[in-house]
Amino acid sequence: MKLRPLHDRILVKRSEEGESMQGGIIIPDTAKEKPQRAEVVAVGAGKMLDNGQRVECDVKAGDQILFGKYSGSEVKIDGQEYLILREDEILAVLG
């Protein structure tokens, strides 16, 4: 399925973290925090300003990003879990 976010929204897929151990104890998946790192899958056309001009997003598909812990909306498309964020919820671009 092809999906194009609107305006300044960005579709991302969370990066998988490796299995972590603390003190020799394996932490189950249900107790792990979700990663705050993701890969940009699709980007909207940009934010529309009051004067009618459009400002393009600073990120592009393929970028690795960091975002806030409680940012975005989770969606499931074709069995895959994604997150839709606004551009201002992105904290940094890695790379």
C-alpha positions in Angstrom: 0.0 0.0 0.0 1.3 3.4 -0.9 0.8 6.0 1.8 1.5 9.8 1.7 1.3 11.8 4.9 -0.4 15.2 4.6 1.2 18.6 5.3 4.0 18.5 7.9 3.4 14.9 9.0 6.0 12.2 8.6 5.6 8.4 8.5 8.3 6.5 10.4 9.1 2.9 11.3 10.7 2.4 14.7 14.2 0.9 14.7 14.5 -2.5 16.4 16.6 -2.5 19.5 18.8 -5.5 20.4 17.8 -7.7 23.3 19.0 -6.0 26.5 20.2 -7.7 29.7 20.7 -6.1 33.0 22.7 -8.0 35.6 22.3 -11.2 33.7 18.5 -11.0 33.6 16.7 -10.9 30.2 14.1 -8.2 30.1 10.8 -9.5 28.5 9.4 -7.6 25.5 6.4 -6.4 27.6 8.7 -4.6 30.0 10.9 -3.0 27.4 10.5 0.6 26.4 9.8 1.3 22.8 12.7 2.8 20.9 12.8 6.5 20.3 14.8 6.0 17.1 13.2 5.5 13.7 13.7 5.5 10.0 11.6 8.0 7.9 9.4 6.1 5.4 7.4 9.0 3.8 7.2 12.7 4.2 4.3 15.1 3.6 4.5 18.1 1.3 5.2 20.6 4.1 3.6 23.1 6.4 1.3 25.7 4.9 2.0 29.2 6.2 -0.6 31.9 6.8 0.5 33.8 3.7 -0.1 30.7 1.5 3.5 29.6 1.1 4.5 26.0 1.8 7.6 25.2 3.8 9.1 21.8 2.9 10.1 19.4 5.7 13.8 19.2 6.6 13.8 15.4 6.7 13.5 13.0 3.7 12.7 9.3 3.3 15.6 7.1 4.6 16.8 9.5 7.3 17.3 8.1 10.8 15.6 10.3 13.5 15.2 10.6 17.2 11.8 11.7 18.6 10.1 12.3 22.0 8.9 9.3 24.1 5.2 10.2 23.8 5.2 11.7 20.3 3.1 10.7 17.4 0.2 8.4 16.6 0.7 4.6 16.2 -0.9 3.0 13.1 -0.8 -0.5 11.7 -0.7 -0.8 7.9 -0.5 -4.2 6.1 0.7 -5.9 9.4 3.5 -3.4 10.0 3.5 -0.9 12.8 4.3 2.7 12.0 4.2 6.0 13.7 2.9 9.3 12.3 4.7 12.4 13.7 4.5 16.1 13.1 7.8 17.6 11.9 8.1 19.6 15.2 8.0 16.4 17.2 11.4 15.3 15.7 14.3 16.0 18.1 17.2 15.2 15.8 18.4 13.7 12.5 21.1 11.1 13.0 23.9 10.8 10.5 
